[in-house]
């Protein structure tokens, strides 16, 4: 059985990062990330172009936590966690399968510095140990080579390709699925 109670909100720490809750005070940073076309290139979600758009995103993330449907962390610098430069978390839970879908995004200024692989390890640990997940699944756009490399480096295994799984802005999109199972 999955533990989907996230109160109080669990902060996660690595050597360089603090993963904390996304707050309304982060709206400007959320706009920088979710409004950036390069950061959102392979993420079929509406862009957050204004502070109001960003506040809608923050509310969606908060509602997911409160309802036990998702949990997302702001990716911040451990020394100065005031500004977020990424978001990562479990975007969907599948309790009947003891599974969750992980998702992440990072502002392009922070790409190539190892932040996503560092954060993903902490989020996985939390998922397996605290939520009691058996499987973590990642769904990516097959054109997203960088995300594929991150997943393979973090020991995710290719599971399947689903063609034309969804449409976004008039384009039919394929999805590649990768999985990582809990080590017994």
Steps between C-alpha positions, in 0.01 A plus 500: 500500500632842408553771763366812327490731804751779438436710812726640621662549161820292479808704408779301338869594504803405298851637514409792270121511496202561721175360365214689663135578439411737216336807658300796362808716570677292231266625225770709330736200486221272382434746216871490407492119483150417373500796260836410345450337160829311517422359846148405387594378151412135574239558770145510361359744755381858470772760548495727806558836335367724779510503880132404498582199280776405743266531798262258325791254471589546870136441597488185284817368667366584848161342428675182381687479830189570710295243308773232501503495118854631443799651676747738341807669641662829407865441410712764674857566602561360852689813604238745371163325451310823431497462120388184326653386173312176448207286605499123551261254646247225469241639261262201511445214743360159407421349842363172360843438341714656779638725226558870438600705199798730554540826314750784503591827335797727540573849373755472213753717688542204738524219243812287485596552865369166632211650698227271363694175560585622851141594580347191341692273739350675804150502355531128417621420853201686641264322261625152580553545877226745603224460242563125467520498121600182322549664158584848378411574140621788284325608180701708253470637152719269284671810355631595847846342483625674818216364711554150360871520594412611855259211545739238361786635717268469799429133422156537346418238241316561174150355534298598193426751226142619458441675169265797473410468866386861536453824313633839602452819300383298201797262496467125563770395745668168568614398849787283615463335839786409731472316832702446812398235751563499871790277596371236739 
